[in-house]
Amino acid sequence: MFFFSWLRNRRRRKLLAQPFPIRWEGFLRQNVAHYPRLSAAEQARLRDITRVLVAEKKWEGGRGLFVTEEMKVTIAAQAALLLVGADHDYYARVDSFVVYPGAFRTPVLEDAWEDDDLSDQELDGQAVYRGPVIVSWEDVLPEGREPDYGYNLVIHEFAHQLDFLDNLVNGTPPLGDPALEARWRYVMTVAFEDHRRALAEGDDLFFTEHAASSETEFFADATEAFFCRPEDMKEMYPEVYQLLEAYYRVDPVKWFAVPS
């Protein structure tokens, strides 16, 4: 195990010692609107994470889609946003990225992934526990270019992957701090129940209706808002914002104060 870890780290050092491809910089500036807003140090970290994700993960196209270099860089960079400020292992449990041209239907899980029967439900994205992240390029590209939409499919699905890390699907990723864990349970539960109440009573919603379905969907939705609507979130759910700021170790409000 030590040898393989040493070999992997050696490959990464060699990879990151090479100049970042100029055309990739163009993809980031054109398709990942967060990128120009980051500090120089954060941009460098995002470029490094992006390069490792592109190199180490398997990339597959659904329905015959050819996954281009631009698609890989665009998707990997959006996933990298969640890791820019945090300790991480490059999503080690995610073995592959699967990219469909648009909405897709997946095999019925109860029948095993090899089964030919597909679910009746169409999806734009899916995070599989200890498996791939599946996304629709039709959604990834415009959402990456316009954070003001308030939605980001890649961020949402990779928030799920972070939630999976403690082998529980409960909207609480591993925090490593008992005080933060206690604060997290209280604040997120109150916010989740407040959102469910607002939905039931027909009030205006900050989060999506889907966020009311479970704690894990609420966490993924809150992560989207944290990275895409930080100023609104900090105003409306300041305690949730503070929790996510402590977990991700970035402050997107500062990013959006800088013109892109």
C-alpha positions in Angstrom: 0.0 0.0 0.0 2.8 2.4 0.9 4.5 1.8 -2.5 1.3 2.6 -4.5 0.8 5.7 -2.4 4.4 6.8 -3.0 4.0 6.1 -6.7 0.7 8.0 -7.0 2.2 11.0 -5.2 5.3 10.9 -7.4 3.1 10.9 -10.5 1.1 13.9 -9.1 4.3 15.9 -8.4 5.5 15.3 -11.9 2.1 16.2 -13.4 1.9 19.4 -11.4 5.4 20.5 -12.2 4.4 20.9 -15.8 3.1 24.2 -17.1 -0.7 24.5 -17.0 -2.0 24.2 -20.6 -2.9 27.6 -22.0 -6.0 26.2 -23.7 -7.2 24.9 -20.4 -6.8 28.4 -18.9 -9.2 29.5 -21.7 -11.7 26.8 -20.8 -11.7 28.0 -17.1 -12.2 31.6 -18.0 -14.9 30.9 -20.5 -16.9 28.2 -18.7 -16.2 28.5 -15.0 -17.3 32.0 -13.9 -16.0 31.5 -10.4 -12.5 31.2 -11.6 -11.7 34.8 -12.4 -13.1 35.8 -9.0 -10.7 33.7 -7.0 -7.5 35.0 -5.5 -4.3 34.1 -7.3 -3.5 31.4 -4.7 -7.0 29.9 -5.0 -6.7 29.9 -8.8 -3.5 28.0 -8.5 -5.0 25.4 -6.2 -8.0 25.0 -8.4 -5.8 24.5 -11.5 -3.8 21.8 -9.6 -6.9 20.0 -8.4 -8.5 20.2 -11.9 -5.4 18.7 -13.5 -5.3 15.7 -11.1 -9.0 15.0 -11.5 -8.7 15.1 -15.3 -5.7 12.8 -15.2 -6.7 10.3 -12.6 -10.4 9.7 -13.1 -12.0 7.7 -15.9 -14.1 9.8 -18.2 -17.0 8.2 -20.1 -19.7 9.5 -22.4 -23.3 8.4 -22.2 -25.4 7.8 -25.3 -22.4 7.9 -27.5 -21.1 11.3 -26.4 -17.4 11.9 -27.0 -16.1 13.6 -23.9 -13.8 16.4 -25.0 -10.9 18.0 -23.2 -13.1 21.1 -22.7 -15.8 19.0 -21.0 -13.3 17.4 -18.7 -11.7 20.6 -17.6 -15.0 22.4 -17.2 -16.5 19.7 -15.0 -13.4 18.9 -13.0 -12.9 22.6 -12.2 -16.4 23.0 -10.9 -15.9 19.9 -8.7 -12.6 21.4 -7.6 -14.3 24.5 -6.2 -15.4 22.4 -3.1 -11.8 21.5 -2.4 -10.0 24.8 -2.9 -9.8 25.6 0.8 -10.1 22.2 2.4 -8.0 19.2 3.1 -9.0 16.5 0.6 -8.0 13.3 -1.2 -9.2 14.4 -4.7 -12.5 12.5 -4.3 -10.7 9.2 -4.0 -14.0 7.3 -3.8 -15.2 8.7 -7.1 -13.8 6.3 -9.8 -15.2 8.0 -12.8 -17.1 10.9 -14.4 -20.0 10.0 -16.8 -21.2 12.7 -19.1 -24.4 12.6 -21.0 -25.4 15.2 -23.6 -28.6 15.9 -21.7 -31.0 14.4 -19.2 -30.6 10.6 -18.8 -32.2 7.6 -17.2 -30.1 5.2 -15.2 -30.4 1.5 -14.6 -32.7 0.4 -11.8 -30.4 0.1 -8.8 -32.3 -2.9 -7.3 -31.7 -4.8 -10.5 -27.9 -4.1 -10.6 -26.2 -1.6 -12.8 -25.6 -4.3 -15.5 -29.3 -4.7 -16.0 -30.8 -3.3 -19.2 -34.0 -2.0 -17.5 -33.9 1.8 -17.0 -35.6 3.9 -14.4 -38.7 5.9 -15.6 -37.3 9.0 -14.0 -35.1 11.3 -16.0 -32.2 12.9 -14.1 -29.8 15.8 -14.8 -27.2 14.5 -12.4 -26.5 11.7 -9.9 -23.8 10.9 -7.3 -23.4 7.1 -6.8 -22.0 5.9 -3.4 -18.5 4.7 -4.0 -19.1 5.1 -7.7 -19.3 7.6 -10.5 -20.7 11.1 -10.7 -23.1 11.4 -13.7 -23.9 14.7 -15.2 -25.7 16.3 -18.1 -23.5 18.5 -20.2 -26.5 20.5 -21.3 -26.9 21.7 -17.7 -23.2 21.8 -16.7 -22.1 24.4 -19.3 -24.7 27.2 -18.7 -24.6 26.8 -14.9 -20.9 26.9 -14.9 -20.9 30.1 -16.9 -23.7 31.8 -14.9 -23.5 31.3 -11.1 -26.3 33.9 -10.8 -28.7 31.1 -11.8 -28.2 29.9 -8.2 -27.8 26.3 -9.3 -24.8 24.2 -10.1 -25.2 20.5 -10.9 -21.6 19.6 -10.5 -21.3 21.3 -7.1 -24.6 19.6 -6.0 -23.5 16.1 -6.9 -20.0 16.4 -5.4 -21.5 17.8 -2.2 -23.3 14.4 -2.0 -19.9 12.7 -2.5 -18.6 14.6 0.5 -21.6 13.6 2.5 -20.9 9.9 1.7 -17.4 10.0 3.2 -18.5 8.9 6.7 -20.6 6.1 5.1 -23.8 7.8 6.2 -26.2 9.6 3.9 -27.5 12.2 6.3 -26.4 15.6 5.1 -23.5 15.8 7.5 -20.0 15.2 6.0 -17.1 14.2 8.3 -16.2 17.4 10.3 -13.5 16.2 12.7 -14.5 18.7 15.4 -17.0 17.8 18.1 -18.0 21.4 18.7 -18.6 21.9 15.0 -20.5 18.7 14.8 -22.9 19.7 17.6 -23.4 23.1 16.1 -23.9 21.6 12.6 -26.6 19.2 13.9 -28.6 22.0 15.5 -28.3 24.7 12.9 -28.8 22.5 9.9 -31.8 20.7 11.5 -33.5 24.0 12.3 -32.9 25.4 8.8 -34.1 22.1 7.2 -37.3 22.1 9.2 -37.8 25.8 8.5 -37.5 25.1 4.8 -40.0 22.2 5.0 -42.5 24.4 6.9 -42.2 27.2 4.3 -42.8 24.7 1.6 -45.8 23.2 3.3 -47.3 26.6 4.0 -46.7 27.9 0.5 -44.3 30.6 1.5 -41.5 31.9 -0.7 -38.5 29.5 -0.8 -34.8 30.2 -0.8 -33.9 26.6 -1.4 -35.5 24.3 -4.0 -38.5 22.1 -3.3 -36.2 19.1 -3.7 -34.1 20.3 -0.7 -37.1 19.5 1.5 -37.0 15.8 0.6 -34.1 14.8 2.9 -31.2 16.1 5.0 -28.7 15.0 2.3 -30.5 17.0 -0.4 -30.7 20.0 1.9 -27.0 19.9 2.4 -26.3 19.6 -1.3 -28.7 22.4 -2.1 -27.2 24.6 0.6 -23.8 24.0 -0.8 -25.0 25.1 -4.2 -26.4 28.3 -2.7 -23.2 28.8 -0.7 -21.1 28.8 -3.8 -23.5 30.5 -6.2 -25.7 32.8 -4.1 -23.4 33.6 -1.2 -24.6 37.1 -0.4 -28.2 36.1 -0.4 -27.5 33.0 1.7 -25.4 35.0 4.2 -28.3 37.4 4.6 -31.1 34.9 4.9 -29.4 31.9 6.5 -26.3 33.5 8.3 -25.7 30.5 10.6 -25.9 28.0 7.8 -23.4 30.2 5.8 -21.0 30.3 8.8 -21.1 26.5 9.1 -20.3 26.0 5.4 -17.6 28.6 5.5 -16.0 26.7 8.4 -16.3 23.4 6.5 -15.2 24.5 3.1 -12.7 27.1 4.4 -13.6 29.7 1.8 -15.7 32.8 1.8 -17.5 33.1 -1.5 -19.0 36.5 -0.5 -15.5 37.9 -1.1 -15.4 36.3 -4.5 -18.6 37.9 -5.6 -17.6 41.3 -4.4 -14.9 41.2 -7.2 -16.2 41.9 -10.8 -15.6 38.8 -12.9 
